[in-house]
Amino acid sequence: MIDMSALSSLRAVDLHGSVVGAADALGFTPSAVSQQVKRLERQTGVDLLERVGRGVVLTDHGRRLVDDGAHLLTALEELESGLRRDTGRVAGRLRVAAFSTAMRGLVAPVVRDLHDRHPDLTLALTEHEPWDAVDLVASGQHDLGVVHSWGDVPLDIPAHVVAVTVARDVADVIVPRGHQLAGRTRVSPRDLVDEDWVATPKGTICREWLTRMYDGTGRTPRIAHVALEFDSHLALVAAGLGIALVPRLGRRPLSDEVVAVAAHRPVPTRQITVVHRSSMRDSPAVVAVVDAMRARGRALAG
């Protein structure tokens, strides 16, 4: 009979292109993954991997086994979730991917509280951008993802992934204290067309939203500096090198050198969502994490 754990390892090798990559993703040693694949080859009587350069790829037999076995792994995950639901016990290990500001402002406080209330529950956290987090959950490499989407900037969620909104967040325009707009109660994109911006890199959701904010102005934001972390944005604004759009979630207390000004027309609002595979819907551990993040979101809104 086919070993489902070994099948999961083979799927991980396929996703990562190497035994080492699969081992890192699964939390195993490369030797353990190799042994599982070899055991699967003995059970099926066919070669499942072939070496190409420094990596490995699935043989035709391996591809068929991974593709046709996917629904079996999903069914097993549903079965395990249902059994855990019947016991009502919040336990096990969940792999969680979250973007940086959510990690600071949402995930860390929630996980601390969950560990206190459910000592048999372990959460392994990694930081990823939203698109990557969705892919990791959809492919089975992570169990939960905390992601965000700004306004009408879409985030593609596969059909077998459930998305639950847990919080909403607003961003402010951060300007140097001596800036001409520092005394304003709010500003619109038309007030900002001649400003130099500190922005996240091209291709990020936050950069796309900043660009869309300028729709209707006939201009695009003038990007002077690019930094991935919002803490860097705040430091650059404090140095007088531009202005920035910085979310409130996970934002450190502002220094005396900068001022936060509310934005409108549009209000820069992002939706914070937890994603997980539909096959884990009944898992008490998943339900506990989602409920805790939803409660934290309500507390932040209050």
C-alpha positions as CSV (number, residue, x, y, z in Angstrom):
1,M,0.0,0.0,0.0
2,I,1.2,3.5,-0.8
3,D,2.7,5.4,2.1
4,M,0.9,8.8,2.3
5,S,3.7,10.4,4.3
6,A,6.1,9.3,1.5
7,L,3.7,10.7,-1.1
8,S,3.8,14.0,0.7
9,S,7.6,14.0,0.6
10,L,7.5,13.2,-3.2
11,R,5.1,16.1,-3.8
12,A,7.5,18.4,-1.8
13,V,10.4,17.3,-3.9
14,D,8.4,18.1,-7.0
15,L,7.5,21.6,-5.6
16,H,11.1,22.5,-4.6
17,G,13.1,20.7,-7.3
18,S,15.4,19.0,-4.9
19,V,15.5,16.7,-1.9
20,V,17.2,19.4,0.2
21,G,14.5,21.9,-0.6
22,A,11.8,19.4,0.2
23,A,13.5,18.6,3.5
24,D,13.7,22.3,4.5
25,A,10.0,22.8,3.7
26,L,8.9,19.7,5.6
27,G,11.2,20.1,8.6
28,F,13.0,16.7,7.9
29,T,16.5,15.8,7.0
30,P,17.4,15.2,3.4
31,S,18.3,11.6,4.3
32,A,14.8,11.1,5.7
33,V,13.1,12.5,2.5
34,S,15.4,10.3,0.3
35,Q,14.4,7.2,2.3
36,Q,10.7,8.0,2.0
37,V,11.0,8.4,-1.7
38,K,13.0,5.1,-2.0
39,R,10.3,3.4,0.1
40,L,7.7,4.7,-2.2
41,E,9.6,3.4,-5.2
42,R,9.8,-0.1,-3.6
43,Q,6.1,0.0,-2.9
44,T,5.1,1.0,-6.5
45,G,7.9,-0.9,-8.3
46,V,8.7,2.1,-10.5
47,D,11.3,4.9,-10.6
48,L,9.8,8.1,-9.4
49,L,12.7,10.6,-9.7
50,E,15.5,11.3,-12.2
51,R,18.4,13.6,-11.9
52,V,18.6,16.7,-14.1
53,G,21.7,18.8,-13.6
54,R,22.0,19.5,-9.8
55,G,18.3,18.9,-9.2
56,V,15.8,16.2,-9.7
57,V,12.5,15.9,-11.6
58,L,9.6,13.5,-11.4
59,T,9.5,10.7,-14.0
60,D,6.3,10.1,-15.8
61,H,5.3,7.6,-13.2
62,G,6.2,10.1,-10.4
63,R,4.1,12.8,-12.1
64,R,1.1,10.5,-12.3
65,L,1.5,9.4,-8.7
66,V,1.7,13.1,-7.5
67,D,-1.2,14.3,-9.6
68,D,-3.5,11.4,-9.0
69,G,-2.6,11.2,-5.4
70,A,-3.4,14.8,-4.6
71,H,-7.1,14.1,-3.9
72,L,-6.0,11.3,-1.6
73,L,-3.9,13.6,0.5
74,T,-6.8,16.1,0.6
75,A,-9.2,13.4,1.7
76,L,-6.8,12.4,4.5
77,E,-6.4,16.0,5.6
78,E,-10.2,16.3,5.8
79,L,-10.5,13.0,7.7
80,E,-7.8,14.1,10.2
81,S,-9.5,17.5,10.7
82,G,-12.9,15.8,11.3
83,L,-11.4,13.4,13.9
84,R,-9.8,16.3,15.7
85,R,-13.1,18.2,15.6
86,D,-14.8,15.2,17.2
87,T,-12.3,15.3,20.1
88,G,-12.6,19.1,20.4
89,R,-8.9,19.2,21.4
90,V,-6.8,22.1,20.1
91,A,-3.4,20.4,19.5
92,G,-0.9,19.7,16.8
93,R,1.6,21.8,14.7
94,L,0.5,24.4,12.3
95,R,2.8,26.2,9.9
96,V,1.9,29.9,9.5
97,A,3.1,32.4,6.9
98,A,2.4,36.1,7.5
99,F,3.6,39.5,6.1
100,S,5.9,41.6,8.3
101,T,3.5,44.1,9.9
102,A,0.9,41.5,10.6
103,M,3.7,39.4,12.2
104,R,4.4,42.3,14.6
105,G,0.9,43.7,15.2
106,L,-1.4,40.7,14.9
107,V,0.3,37.3,14.9
108,A,2.9,37.7,17.7
109,P,0.3,38.7,20.4
110,V,-2.2,36.0,19.2
111,V,0.4,33.2,19.2
112,R,1.6,34.1,22.7
113,D,-2.0,33.9,24.0
114,L,-2.7,30.7,22.1
115,H,0.3,29.0,23.6
116,D,-0.9,29.9,27.1
117,R,-4.4,28.6,26.5
118,H,-3.5,25.5,24.4
119,P,-0.1,24.1,25.5
120,D,-0.5,21.2,23.0
121,L,-0.6,23.5,20.1
122,T,2.6,24.5,18.3
123,L,2.7,27.3,15.7
124,A,5.8,27.6,13.4
125,L,6.0,31.1,12.0
126,T,7.7,32.4,8.8
127,E,7.5,35.8,7.1
128,H,6.3,35.9,3.5
129,E,4.7,38.4,1.2
130,P,0.9,37.8,0.6
131,W,1.2,36.2,-2.9
132,D,3.8,33.8,-1.6
133,A,1.8,33.0,1.5
134,V,-1.2,32.1,-0.6
135,D,0.9,29.8,-2.8
136,L,2.5,28.1,0.2
137,V,-0.9,27.3,1.7
138,A,-2.5,26.3,-1.6
139,S,0.4,23.8,-2.3
140,G,0.3,22.3,1.2
141,Q,3.7,23.7,2.3
142,H,2.0,25.9,5.0
143,D,-1.3,25.4,6.8
144,L,-2.3,29.1,7.4
145,G,-1.4,32.3,5.7
146,V,-2.0,35.9,7.0
147,V,-2.3,38.1,3.9
148,H,-3.6,41.5,3.0
149,S,-5.2,43.3,0.0
150,W,-5.6,47.0,-0.6
151,G,-8.8,48.5,-1.9
152,D,-9.4,47.0,-5.4
153,V,-6.0,45.5,-5.8
154,P,-6.9,41.8,-6.2
155,L,-5.4,38.9,-4.4
156,D,-6.0,35.6,-6.3
157,I,-7.3,32.9,-3.9
158,P,-7.5,29.4,-5.4
159,A,-10.9,27.6,-5.2
160,H,-9.7,25.0,-2.6
161,V,-8.4,27.8,-0.2
162,V,-10.7,29.5,2.3
163,A,-10.3,33.2,3.1
164,V,-11.6,34.7,6.3
165,T,-11.3,38.4,7.0
166,V,-10.0,39.0,10.5
167,A,-9.1,42.8,10.5
168,R,-9.0,46.0,8.6
169,D,-6.1,48.4,8.6
170,V,-5.6,52.0,7.5
171,A,-2.4,53.7,6.3
172,D,-1.4,57.3,7.0
173,V,0.8,59.7,5.0
174,I,4.0,60.2,7.1
175,V,5.7,63.5,6.6
176,P,8.6,65.3,8.3
177,R,7.5,67.5,11.2
178,G,8.5,70.7,9.4
179,H,6.7,69.7,6.2
180,Q,4.1,72.1,4.8
181,L,1.4,69.4,5.2
182,A,2.3,68.4,8.8
183,G,-0.4,70.7,10.2
184,R,-3.2,69.3,8.0
185,T,-5.9,67.0,9.4
186,R,-6.1,65.0,6.1
187,V,-4.7,65.1,2.6
188,S,-5.8,63.7,-0.8
189,P,-3.6,62.4,-3.6
190,R,-4.1,65.7,-5.4
191,D,-2.3,67.4,-2.4
192,L,0.7,65.0,-2.9
193,V,1.3,65.1,-6.7
194,D,4.6,67.1,-6.3
195,E,6.0,65.1,-3.4
196,D,8.9,62.7,-3.3
197,W,7.9,59.3,-2.0
198,V,9.6,56.6,-0.1
199,A,7.9,53.4,-1.4
200,T,8.0,49.6,-1.3
201,P,9.6,47.9,-4.4
202,K,7.7,47.4,-7.7
203,G,5.5,44.4,-7.7
204,T,4.5,44.7,-4.1
205,I,0.8,45.1,-3.1
206,C,1.6,48.4,-1.2
207,R,3.4,49.9,-4.3
208,E,0.4,49.0,-6.5
209,W,-2.0,50.6,-4.1
210,L,0.1,53.8,-3.9
211,T,0.1,54.0,-7.7
212,R,-3.7,53.5,-7.9
213,M,-4.2,56.2,-5.3
214,Y,-3.1,58.6,-8.0
215,D,-5.8,57.5,-10.5
216,G,-7.7,60.7,-11.6
217,T,-4.8,63.1,-10.9
218,G,-3.2,62.7,-14.3
219,R,0.1,61.9,-12.5
220,T,1.9,59.0,-11.0
221,P,3.7,59.0,-7.6
222,R,7.2,60.3,-7.9
223,I,9.3,57.6,-6.2
224,A,12.6,58.9,-4.8
225,H,13.6,56.0,-2.6
226,V,12.7,52.3,-2.4
227,A,12.8,50.3,0.8
228,L,11.0,47.0,1.7
229,E,10.5,47.6,5.4
230,F,8.2,50.4,6.8
231,D,10.7,51.0,9.6
232,S,13.1,52.1,6.9
233,H,10.4,54.4,5.4
234,L,10.0,56.1,8.8
235,A,13.7,56.6,9.1
236,L,14.0,58.1,5.6
237,V,11.1,60.4,6.2
238,A,12.6,61.5,9.5
239,A,15.8,62.4,7.6
240,G,13.7,64.7,5.3
241,L,14.1,62.5,2.2
242,G,10.5,62.2,1.2
243,I,7.1,61.2,2.5
244,A,5.6,57.7,2.9
245,L,2.4,55.8,3.1
246,V,2.7,53.6,6.2
247,P,0.0,51.2,7.7
248,R,-1.0,51.5,11.3
249,L,-0.8,47.7,12.0
250,G,2.5,46.8,13.5
251,R,3.8,50.4,13.2
252,R,6.3,51.5,15.8
253,P,5.5,54.6,17.8
254,L,6.4,57.6,15.7
255,S,9.5,59.7,16.5
256,D,9.3,63.4,17.2
257,E,10.7,64.1,13.7
258,V,7.6,62.8,11.8
259,V,3.9,63.4,11.7
260,A,1.1,61.1,10.6
261,V,-1.6,62.7,8.4
262,A,-4.8,60.9,7.5
263,A,-5.5,60.3,3.8
264,H,-8.8,60.4,2.0
265,R,-10.3,60.3,-1.5
266,P,-9.6,57.4,-1.2
267,V,-8.9,56.3,2.3
268,P,-6.0,53.8,2.1
269,T,-7.6,50.7,3.7
270,R,-6.4,47.1,3.5
271,Q,-8.2,44.0,4.4
272,I,-6.3,41.4,6.6
273,T,-7.3,37.9,5.8
274,V,-6.4,34.4,7.1
275,V,-6.3,31.7,4.4
276,H,-6.2,27.9,4.8
277,R,-7.1,24.9,2.7
278,S,-10.8,24.0,2.8
279,S,-9.8,20.5,3.9
280,M,-8.7,21.9,7.2
281,R,-11.9,23.8,7.9
282,D,-13.0,21.4,10.7
283,S,-9.6,21.4,12.5
284,P,-10.0,22.8,16.1
285,A,-6.5,24.2,15.9
286,V,-7.3,26.1,12.7
287,V,-10.6,27.4,14.1
288,A,-8.8,28.5,17.3
289,V,-6.2,30.4,15.4
290,V,-8.7,32.1,13.1
291,D,-11.0,33.0,16.0
292,A,-8.1,34.4,18.0
293,M,-6.9,36.6,15.1
294,R,-10.5,37.8,14.5
295,A,-10.7,38.8,18.2
296,R,-7.4,40.6,18.0
297,G,-8.6,42.4,14.9
298,R,-11.7,43.6,16.8
299,A,-9.6,44.8,19.7
300,L,-7.3,46.8,17.3
301,A,-10.4,48.4,15.7
302,G,-11.8,49.4,19.1
